[in-house]
Amino acid sequence: MKRTWVVLVVVVGVALWGTGCATKEYVQEQVAQAQKVTEAKISEVQKQVEATQMDVANLKKSDAEQNAKIAQLSDTAKEALARAEEAGKLAKGKFLFEVTLSDDAVHFGFNKSDLSAEAKAALDAFAQKVKAENKNVYIEVQGHTDSIGSEKYNLELGQARADAVVRYLNMQHGLPLHRMNAISYGEYKPVADNKTAEGRAKNRRVTLVVLE
């Protein structure tokens, strides 16, 4: 009887020892798998961090390039950008380009706001360029005059010239009105000397500032 108990104890001990080994191996396998998962997650996080760092670096580079571009803008282009940002009309607030239509290039007649054939051709080319950008741009159309006449009249004339450009771009090229704004500077922003005929011709102009 005593021998039987000894055999039974040995058998049970062997079974428990085998179970313990199996349990230990199972635990080791689970730990190894968990470690692999953890390492994979850490690797993924590192990749995301590296990608974020690259994005930040690119954004800083883009911001620096944009700031450099803004620093070179004309005063009226800077003002257009500020107005558009304040009005919340821009998605990104970036300057793209500006085009000036002056009297010597497109022949805004003295004391007139009518668009000449040359002005329409220039606006046709402008519209094609805007469409080629394939972006939801915002355009500020700025009307300017020379200093002949009263300040009040010149403000009205500059506005009439800007309005004529907006109408043409909308009616002939389908540029949406809500993405354009016409403003007059009148005689307040000359780019040349109003004492000469040549200077006054340069001051009779419309500038189109294109923003993204």
BELHUMO-V473538 format. One line per field, one symbol per residue. psi: psi as a letter, one per 20 degrees, with the letter a starting at -180 (. if undefined). burial: b if it has 24 or more other ideal C-beta (glycine too) atoms within 12 Angstrom, else e. A space follows every 50 residues. Layout:
psi = ???
burial = ???
This chain:
psi = ghhghgggggggggghggggggggggggggggghgggghggggggggggg gghgggghgggggggghhghhiqrghgghgggghghikiqhilqpfrqpp orhihjloqpkqjqprhhghghhghghhgghhhlqnrpppoppqrajprq ggghghghghgghhgggghghhijpphijqppqpicjimqirpiiqhggh hhhnrppoppq.
burial = eeeeeeeeeeeeeeeeeeeeeeeeeeeeeeeeeeeeeeeeeeeeeeeeee eeeeeeeeeeeeeeeeeeebeebbebbbbbbeebeeeebbeeebbbbbbb bbbeebebeeeebebbeebbebbeebbebbeeeeeebbbbbbbbbbbeee eeebeebbbbbbbbbbebbeeebebeeebbbbbbbbbebbbbebeeeeeb bbbbbbbbbbbb
